[in-house]
Amino acid sequence: QVQLVESGGGLVQPGGSLRLSCAASGFTFRSHFMSWVRQAPGKEREWVSGINSDGGSTKYADSVKGRFTISRDNAKNSLYLQMNSLKPEDTAMYYCAKYRGGGGFIYNLRNYDGWGQGTQVTVSS
């Protein structure tokens, strides 16, 4: 079965950086579009960034564009999110998610059929 395990979260000051990782197993990782999704306390889950199967195409939410970079290593079945210039409003639980395929809208979280347990990112002075 699909397993996604995130790591790399923590407490960081505003302006700081973190790199999140997601280890994937139980499916053909190199064949799937993958995304990072976050959920802040009291808010709905929010799509953050996505990357196509070979890593050649990336997309970002406007709120993180220019600050976050998504990448993947298909040889290691791993997904990454480099987060720079972090702001307090980036505080959230961050999840990696497996897109189910089929051409559905990548920003629609209903089109994802695999989720990790999340890693907490807290941006505070």
C-alpha positions as CSV (number, residue, x, y, z in Angstrom):
1,Q,0.0,0.0,0.0
2,V,1.0,3.6,-0.4
3,Q,3.3,4.9,2.3
4,L,4.5,8.5,2.5
5,V,6.7,9.6,5.4
6,E,7.5,13.3,5.8
7,S,10.4,14.7,7.8
8,G,12.4,17.9,8.3
9,G,9.9,20.1,10.0
10,G,10.7,22.2,13.1
11,L,10.7,25.6,14.7
12,V,12.4,28.4,12.7
13,Q,12.6,32.1,13.0
14,P,11.0,34.4,10.4
15,G,13.3,34.7,7.4
16,G,14.8,31.3,8.0
17,S,14.8,28.1,5.9
18,L,13.8,24.5,6.2
19,R,14.0,21.5,3.8
20,L,11.2,19.0,4.0
21,S,11.6,15.4,2.7
22,C,9.1,12.8,1.9
23,A,10.0,9.1,1.5
24,A,7.6,7.2,-0.7
25,S,7.0,3.4,-1.0
26,G,4.3,1.0,-2.1
27,F,3.7,2.5,-5.6
28,T,5.7,3.5,-8.7
29,F,6.9,6.8,-7.5
30,R,8.5,7.8,-10.7
31,S,5.2,7.6,-12.5
32,H,3.2,10.0,-10.4
33,F,2.7,13.7,-10.1
34,M,3.3,14.7,-6.4
35,S,2.4,17.7,-4.3
36,W,3.0,19.3,-1.0
37,V,-0.1,20.4,0.9
38,R,-0.3,22.3,4.2
39,Q,-2.9,22.8,6.9
40,A,-2.7,25.7,9.3
41,P,-4.6,25.5,12.7
42,G,-8.3,26.1,12.2
43,K,-8.0,26.2,8.4
44,E,-8.6,23.9,5.5
45,R,-5.8,22.0,3.7
46,E,-4.2,24.2,1.1
47,W,-2.3,23.0,-2.0
48,V,1.3,24.5,-1.9
49,S,3.3,23.0,-4.8
50,G,3.4,20.2,-7.3
51,I,5.9,18.5,-9.5
52,N,5.4,16.2,-12.5
53,S,6.7,12.7,-12.7
54,D,10.2,13.4,-14.2
55,G,10.7,16.6,-12.3
56,G,10.7,18.8,-15.4
57,S,7.6,20.8,-14.5
58,T,6.8,22.5,-11.2
59,K,3.9,24.6,-10.0
60,Y,3.5,26.8,-6.9
61,A,0.7,28.6,-5.0
62,D,1.0,32.3,-5.3
63,S,1.6,32.5,-1.5
64,V,4.9,30.6,-1.8
65,K,6.1,31.4,-5.3
66,G,9.7,32.6,-5.3
67,R,10.4,31.3,-1.8
68,F,9.7,27.6,-2.0
69,T,11.3,25.0,-4.4
70,I,9.9,21.6,-5.0
71,S,12.1,18.8,-6.3
72,R,12.3,15.0,-6.4
73,D,14.8,12.2,-6.7
74,N,13.1,9.3,-8.5
75,A,16.1,7.0,-7.8
76,K,15.6,7.5,-4.1
77,N,11.7,7.6,-4.2
78,S,11.9,11.0,-2.5
79,L,10.1,14.3,-2.7
80,Y,11.5,17.6,-1.3
81,L,10.4,21.1,-0.4
82,Q,13.0,23.7,0.1
83,M,11.5,26.6,2.0
84,N,13.3,29.9,2.2
85,S,12.3,33.3,3.6
86,L,9.8,31.7,5.9
87,K,7.0,33.8,7.3
88,P,4.8,33.2,10.4
89,E,1.9,32.6,8.0
90,D,3.8,29.5,6.7
91,T,3.2,27.8,10.0
92,A,1.3,24.6,9.3
93,M,1.4,20.9,9.1
94,Y,2.9,20.0,5.8
95,Y,1.9,16.8,3.9
96,C,3.2,15.2,0.8
97,A,0.5,13.8,-1.4
98,K,0.2,11.3,-4.4
99,Y,-1.9,12.5,-7.3
100,R,-4.2,9.7,-8.4
101,G,-3.9,10.6,-12.1
102,G,-6.7,10.7,-14.6
103,G,-6.3,14.3,-15.6
104,G,-8.2,15.9,-12.7
105,F,-7.3,19.4,-11.5
106,I,-4.1,19.2,-9.6
107,Y,-5.2,21.9,-7.1
108,N,-8.2,19.8,-6.1
109,L,-7.2,17.8,-3.1
110,R,-9.9,15.2,-3.9
111,N,-7.6,14.1,-6.7
112,Y,-5.0,12.8,-4.3
113,D,-5.2,9.2,-3.0
114,G,-2.1,8.9,-0.8
115,W,-1.1,11.1,2.1
116,G,1.6,11.1,4.7
117,Q,1.2,11.8,8.4
118,G,2.6,15.3,8.1
119,T,5.5,17.2,9.5
120,Q,5.0,20.4,11.6
121,V,6.6,23.7,10.5
122,T,6.4,26.5,13.0
123,V,7.7,30.0,12.1
124,S,8.1,32.2,15.1
125,S,10.5,34.5,16.8
